[in-house]
Structure formats: structure tokens, C-alpha cells
Amino acid sequence: MTDKTSTDINLSDPQHIECPYHAYQALHQTGGVGRDPNIGVVVAGYDTLAALAKNTEVYSSSITEDGHGPRHMGINPEPVQDDVEEILSHAHPIVNALFTADPPVHTRHRKLIAKALSPRSVRALEPQIRAITNDLIDAFITRGSVDLLPEFAVPLPVTVIADILGVDRADIWTFKHWGDLMISGNIDMLSHERRREVAKAVVELHEYFVPRIEERRQNPTDDLLSIMINTEVDGEPPLTTAELLPIIDQILLAGHETTTNLIANAMLVLLNDPDLMRRLRDNPSDIPAMVEEALRWDPPIQCTFRRATRGDTLEGADVAEGDMVVPLWAGANWDPAVFADPERFDIDRSMAKPHMGFGFGPHFCAGAELARIETRIAFEALLDRLDQITLNEDESDLSHLPSFASHGYRRVSLNFVKR
């Protein structure tokens, strides 16, 4: 790849991971397209990224070079080591599905899961989500303090996704472990040892879900897993096990990582803006607008990846066939040509174009409605039941997780008074 004009950006730089928004501002000053020397072209300009997201023929979501399916082995160019391949040999065969598939395959998958994840179906879960939320708050409310991530922001979405998949709540921390590793395998640069850990998680997830898939085929129930396994739409055949396994992996990703970090990221905004916290407590109907602005201002997923199927040019940057291209969704959310004063958090912001906190185009996050509802309910309950919420600085660690693609805090500890 050669660039006619670009801004260099090192996505793996620890300073970038801590605060990526300086780099996005620099990119917007030079056309919104740049280059990471270790990965490829990076795209932050809103309109350029919107066009790229729709152009699935040139910018493929199947980023593995062999195109045979998701490997979960990171975005590293280095071949997978023999000992890691040996671990992966015990996994069930899988194919590109949903997030890593392109139309028309992707279109078929969206049709087949649309019923299970439609806004109407997800809204029907609201009483269940609210009950889980209040049960979690009950466990810590008399203490006057909470370690927000492990005691609330993690178990809320993971419990919800366990319930709707129809699996045992006792396994939620296992799901969390698998989800963390497989998310890392989808979006991060992995060391050899990390690849081994991810490979083991892939095998364990398959060993857990393959028998359950077969059981639901024989004895369907009304849970999400059964719906995905047995649904037929417009004469399309049901999903195969090889398709279902990566989709389940992606639902685990959408079912916890996005919501977990969105809750924590938004809470930090409110801790730094007591007037806004009071406004939301007095006017809960404003909470959805706060959630949308949090998704724009500090989204939990900063970027994903595409691979060019043929040569192209993006705002003066030459892209060769096979090059990796990085859609910086969070960068597009800070494009001053679309969002005035993008560094300002403003829940009254008028947005002529939608934010890209859940991506854009055909691969817009299938779990977006679920994440929105979970986060809204989380803040409705927290602000209704907790008062004088403050950060426990001694117990918190506000450095960020070591990923440039997934953006969240290490530890957020709160003190409060029960209302």
C-alpha cells in the first residue's frame, strides 16, 4: 500500500488506547483517512466511512486471508503456530457468519435472526431485564458502595443473554470468560500465549453449545437459541451448526461487552457532570438521549476491520487488494463536519445523521436494540435507587483496557447513599 497523503496513527500505542480522540481529531484535519503502518488504512471521515460500510463487494467483512471462516486468532499477519492449530483442530468446523459474512450470505443470516432480535421481541424482555437489574442492585444497595463492573455492569447483560439463549445462569461467568477471549480474538493483536488461550475458549464454547444445538433441533423451546436453530424465512434453510456457532459467539459479544462498557463509560460522564446526573434523575425520559450521546462520544467499540478484495483509493490513500482497512466508527462520531463541537457531551444535540456507535450499513450491530434497552433500564434503576453517587478514587482504576478496538475502564468503584 502506498499513500498519496495520510496521517500516520499507531492504534496500538498505549497513549492512543488511553485517549484515542486526539488521533481522530488529527485525522479529520487531513481528510479523515490515515494509515497505521502495522495494520493498514484507517478511516474516520463520516461520509467516507458510510460509503465504505455499504461497499461490501470491495471492503469485505471476511478478513481472514483464506476466507474460510472466522479464526479468532487476532488481526496479526503472522501464521498461527502449530501448537495453537492443534488446539483448534478439536473445535467444530465453522464458516463466516453474520458479522464476518458478506451479502448475500450475511443477508440470509440477518433474516434468520431478525425475529429473535427484532425491536419488538427485545422490548418484550423489558420486565425481565428490569427484574435482573433490581436483583443486582438489591445485592449491594445496603452497603453504600459497589464495584460497578463485576457487581452490575457485567452480570446484567450476561444474565440477560444467558436467559434469552436458554442456558443456565450458573454459567454466566464462563460466558464472560469465553466472550472476553473471543472478542479479543476478533479485534486485537494477539501474542502466542493469548492465541492459545483464545483457541481453548473456542473449543470449550463449541463443546458447550453443540450438544445444546442438537437438543433444540430435536426438542424446540421458545428461547432465542431454538428460534435461531429452527427458523425458516422466505424458503431459506435453517442455520447449520457451522453457522450457528460463530453467531452465538457474536451474540455473546453483543450481549455483554458493548453494554458493560457503555454503562461504565456513561457513568463516568455523569460523575463528571453532577448537573446532568440530577437532570436525568428528575427527568428519566431524558435517559435514552444520554445513552445515544454516550454511544457517540465514547463508544464501547471503537473500530472493526475490513479486507479489500481489490485495489481502491480512499481520499488519496491507495488501497491494494488484500490490504486491511480499519473503519474507525468512534472517529466518525467525532467528525466536526457532521457533529458540531464533537468533543462536547450534549444530550440535546441535534443529529442530522446517525452516530456510528453501533456501526453503519449492512453490518449495523444486530444487538443494538438490546444494548440500548439494557443501558436505559440500568440508569433508570441506578438513579432511582441511589443518591449522592460519587467515584471512590482509592478503589477505582480509570486506565483503559489494553485494546484499541474495545474501549472501557479497568475498575469503577462507587460510593452512594440509598434513596
Secondary structure, DSSP 8 states (H G I E B T S, - for coil): --BSS-EE--TT-HHHHH-THHHHHHHHHTTSEEEETTTEEEE--HHHHHHHHH-TTTEES--STT-SS---S-S--S---HHHHHHHTTS------GGG--TTHHHHHHHHHHHHHSHHHHHTTHHHHHHHHHHHHHTTGGGTEEEHIIIIITHHHHHHHHHHHT--GGGHHHHHHHHHHHHHHHHS---HHHHHHHHHHHHHHHHHHHHHHHHHHHS--SSHHHHHHH---TT-----HHHHHHHHHHHHIIIIIHHHHHHHHHHHHHHT-HHHHHHHHH-GGGHHHHHHHHHHHS-SB----EEESS-EEETTEEE-TT-EEEE-HHHHTT-TTTSSSTTS--TT---SS---TT--GGG--TTHHHHHHHHHHHHHHHHHHEEEEEE-TTT-EEEE-S-SSB--EEE-EEEEEE-
